[in-house]
Amino acid sequence: MSLRICVLGSGSSGNCALVATERTRLLIDAGFSHRAVTRRLKQAGEDTSRIDAILVSHEHSDHVAGLPSLVRKLRKPVYVTPLTESRLDWQDAEPAIEKFRPGERMVIGDIEIDTFTIPHDAVDPVAFCFSAGGIKIGLVTDLGYLPESVKQAIRGCHVLVLESNHDLDMLKVGPYPWFVKQRVMSRVGHLSNHAVSQFLAADYDRRPEVLVLAHLSEQNNHPEIARLTAVDGLRSAGAERTRLVLAEQHHPSEVFQF
């Protein structure tokens, strides 16, 4: 059995990823329309008709803007916490809802999913780890810091998709209003490049073969700054062999398969 992930797009304008085995295909979040998801899946060698379920991490629009159109077209179950579901606008869609609570372990097809709470300014935000055939993939974005519970949850991943949202200096001098800057920098905001580097240097277990930096801000970050800052952390951890990849907003990543 193989387990694979493709980040279909990640950033402030939309987020969506595919996690799949030969039997089961899951969409994580739905920040793009059905048409955009279909196009991006095709680039990854996949087809929307084979999707089995959609998982929702939280209710912010860059993660759910395309959810109604996907529900109408795919007619597949949506897995979501009760509090998050209460904040969603389904428009005229009629989803089949499967509710879970943070910390709950689920099984969809042949994929086991661990859910865990993350610190973000949403009503009930969660992140996920996916396991199948002895392979583990973590998908963790939209969190202001990395509490010990999250660090433990992502240990042992073969692929880790981790937010590296902003460069602190760029954010401070950037165009956002000050209250937005405060929100982004807060403990319920978004991870900075520096916070990621600190985590890598001090708490990284060196297990992941691939580390994907995700949710990079187009206004307050630069891919090369994010990459170099993460490289510093990996070097401090003695993890230079970890392959470092940056997810993009407008194009899907390669398919990482194990």
Sequence and secondary structure as in RCSB ss.txt:
>XXXX:A:sequence
MSLRICVLGSGSSGNCALVATERTRLLIDAGFSHRAVTRRLKQAGEDTSRIDAILVSHEHSDHVAGLPSLVRKLR
KPVYVTPLTESRLDWQDAEPAIEKFRPGERMVIGDIEIDTFTIPHDAVDPVAFCFSAGGIKIGLVTDLGYLPESV
KQAIRGCHVLVLESNHDLDMLKVGPYPWFVKQRVMSRVGHLSNHAVSQFLAADYDRRPEVLVLAHLSEQNNHPEI
ARLTAVDGLRSAGAERTRLVLAEQHHPSEVFQF
>XXXX:A:secstr
   EEEEEE STT  EEEEE SS EEEE   S HHHHHHHHHHTT  GGG  EEE     HHHHTTHHHHHHHH 
  EEE HHHHTT   TT    EEE  TT EEEETTEEEEEEE   SSSS EEEEEEETTEEEEEE S SS  HHH
HHHTTT SEEEEE  B HHHHHHSSS HHHHHHHHSTTS  BHHHHHHHHHHH  S  SEEEEE   TTT  HHH
HHHHHHHHHHHTT TTSEEEE  SSS    EE 
